[in-house]
Amino acid sequence: MREKFARWMSGRYGNDHLNNTLIWTSLILLVLDIFVKNSVLSLIAYICWGFSIYRMFSKKIYQRNNENQWFLAKTKKIRHQISAIGKGMNDKQNKYFVCPQCGQIVRVPAGRGKIEITCPSCRNHFDRKS
């Protein structure tokens, strides 16, 4: 059965970051719809889900890849910020900040109060509370 599915998916686009975002968005909207009881939320959720399925089984690989690259370019800053937050959650002795000029993630010791941080990459100075 697994081989049949693999043969059927051959030449199809599959899954990517945009599909994952669409699926999670639709699931969150469906859960919100349970509490809010708004048909617009469920309609948007089903549209996101359907578009994700369409993209996954599409044979227009070049177009789907361009859509994903566009999405990754538009969400680069927020994904970088989330990466810094994730690093900070795993490391309790240090805090992580994103340089406002070049985007470099800078690690500083936690619990030092308000400090001036110098980016090692671009030498930009910015103040943050550690």
N, C-alpha and C positions, 0 to 999 in steps of 0.2 A: 504494500500500500504506500509506503514511504517513497519508493522508487517511482510509482505512478504519479504521485504529487510532485516530486522533483522534476519529472519529465514535463508535466503540465505547466509548471512554473518556469521552465526554461524559456528564455526570451522575454520574460515579463520583468517588470521593474522591481518589485519587492518592497521592502520597508526601508524608511530613512527617518531623519530627524523631524521633517515636516509631518510625515505620517504619524509618528509618535505623538507629536504635539496635538494634531487633530484628534487622535483617539482619546488622549487624556482630557482635552477640552470637552469633547462630547460626553465623556463619562462624568466629569465635574458638573456639566450643565444638566445632565439627567438626574444626578443626585440633588442638585438645587431645585430641579423641577418637582421632586417629591415633596419638598417642604413649601415651595412657593406656589405650586399649582398654576403655572403660567404656560400656556400652550406655545408661546413664542420661544421659550427656552428649549422645549423639547423639539420644536421644529428646527432650530439652529443646531441642536445636538445631532439630530438625524442627518442634517445636511453635511455637517462635519464628518460624521461617520461614513456616509455614502461617498463623499469626496475622497476620503482616505482609502476606502475599498477600491474605488475607481483608479486611484493612483497606484495602488499596490498591484493590481492585475493588468495595468496598462502595458502595451508593447511599445509605446513611444518613449523609450528609455532616455533619449537625448533631452526631450522636453521636460520630463519629470526630474532629471538631474539638474537642469537649469532652474526649475522651480525651487528645488532644495537648496541650491547654491545661493539663490536670491534670498531665501528665508534665513540661511545661515549668516549671510552678510548683514541683514537687517537686525538680527538678534545677537550679534557678536558682543556688544557691550554688556548686555544684561547677562549673557551666559558667562562672560568673564567675571562679572561681579558675583554671580552665584558660585563660581569656582572659588573665589577668594573667601566667601562666607563659609563654604564647605571645608576649606582648609582650616579656617579658624575654629570650626566646631570640633575638629579632630585634635587640635593642638591647644591645650589650655594654658601653656606657658607663654605663648606668643599670640600677637594679633596680626592680621593680614589686611593691608590696605592696597587699593589700586591707585597708582599715580595718575592724577588728573591730566597730565600732559601727554605721557607716552603709553599709559595703560599697563605698565609693569606692575606685577604684584610684589609688594614690599612687606617683609616680615620684620616686626619690631617686638621687643619684650612687653608683655602685658603688665598692667598695674603700675605704670610710671607716671600717670597723670597726663596732662596736656604736654605733648612734645612736638618738636619740629622734626619732620622726617625729610631726609634727603634721598631722592631716588638714585639708586646706584647706576641706573642706565642713562638718564638724561640730566642728572644733577639738579632737578627741580626741587624746590623746598616747599613743603606744605605742612600745616598744623593739624594734628588729630589728637584725640584723647585715647590713650592706650589702656 
